[in-house]
Amino acid sequence: MKKGLLAATIVSMSCSSALFANSSCDETALHGYMENIKNEMQAMSSDVKSGDNDAAAQRVTTLISYFEKSRGETPYKFTAENLQGDALAQQQEKFTKVVDDTIVILKNLEGALQADNEADVRKWLGEVGGQRKIGHGAFKANC
């Protein structure tokens, strides 16, 4: 009887811990910015596909503002991994670099959209996709 109760308690605690970690991850300011970025990227992609480069360029301006806000945030993964001291500072520096590099790429994309330069638009959209892979691979927590 006691073993069954102990097992049930352990299972219950592990499930509630996973749920608590998941809700914490989803409730960060950075997560909110990333959700907004995802939505803006999808809308921008639709604008580009429909040939509305002016609307796409306006969305890039919005994207840049979300990345600028994200720059000062700490990814949840750093908290989940309990990073502190030099390890935290190094990871935060890497995160900031990826964000800054993405902003530069977005500004280049904005210029290409404003110039209606299709080849450069494709190039910079590819670069944005590359940055996404780098950022998610290094900083996205599995919540």
WOHU-V753685 format. One record per helix or strand. SS is the DSSP state (H for helix, E for strand). FROM is the first residue (numbers start at 1). TO is the last residue. Records with the same first field share a line. If there is no record, write none. Layout:
BEGIN
SS = FROM-TO + FROM-TO
END
This chain:
BEGIN
H = 2-26 + 29-49 + 53-71 + 76-80 + 85-114 + 118-139
END
